[in-house]
Amino acid sequence: MLRMNALDVKGLTKTYDSGTTALKGINLEIPEGSFYGLLGPNGAGKSTLIHCVTGLAIPTGGTAKVFGHDVVTDYQAARKDLGLSPQEVNVDWFLSCRQTLDYHGRYFGMKKDERHEQIEKLLKAFSLYEKADEKANFLSGGMKRRLVIARALMHNPKMLILDEPTAGVDVELRHELWEYTQRINQKDKITILLTTHYIEEAEKLCNKIILINQGKIINQGTTAELKKHYSAKSLEDVYLKSMGKDKLEEAKL
């Protein structure tokens, strides 16, 4: 039985009003149930790609579909299938953890009993239960990060985009998040797209790696495939080589 694509991007371009072209004809297919990593330097186009897929930016050209739903012309259906945990912790500081999740569930039309059940499940899964009624402003940085990811999963999306989910968190929380994302991918079959600057994180979690630079996808494949292609000993070597000789030389300084 063939799996459908969770994400199907064809010829996607994005040029901002300033004249900067951030995406230059992106083609990408992410099968349902897979765990992909998106690697590239700052300014490579990672955030713009995510913004176009999630409706935070309108593509200049090309198409992007989430489980067959066009992100522009069929936005509501596409957004319902998609959960986004952004790099920035963008929660309302005056809402409690429980209120934050409940508000998100209401936005997606979840019924009261369904919201309550999902809130209880997520508060426990992300070790937020004891802080359930505490305002987000008083949470630690790690707990705020947990809340942002829990919120992304509140409406039961079929695909989850994690944008730098472990940036600035301690080692213990990082490993907890690794275990949780692996579990929901393998057990619940949630498709995951992860952007990260931690090479070991991508290598540990992801089935396939997408390399992006200067608005273009320059290669993709399993870690083994990429290491073979670039004659590299590690994914870190793959990354450095794929981003150009000048980057490799800078890294050796």
Secondary structure, DSSP 8 states (H G I E B T S, - for coil): ----EEEEEEEEEEE-TTS-EEEEEEEEEEETT-EEEEE--TTSSHHHHHHHHHTSS--SEEEEEETTEETTTTHHHHHHTEEEE-SS----TTSBHHHHHHHHHHHTT--HHHHHHHHHHHHHHTT-GGGTTSBGGGS-HHHHHHHHHHHHHTT--SEEEEESTTTT--HHHHHHHHHHHHHHHHTS--EEEEE-S-HHHHHHH-SEEEEEETTEEEEEE-HHHHHHHTT-SSHHHHHHHHT-HHHHHHHH-
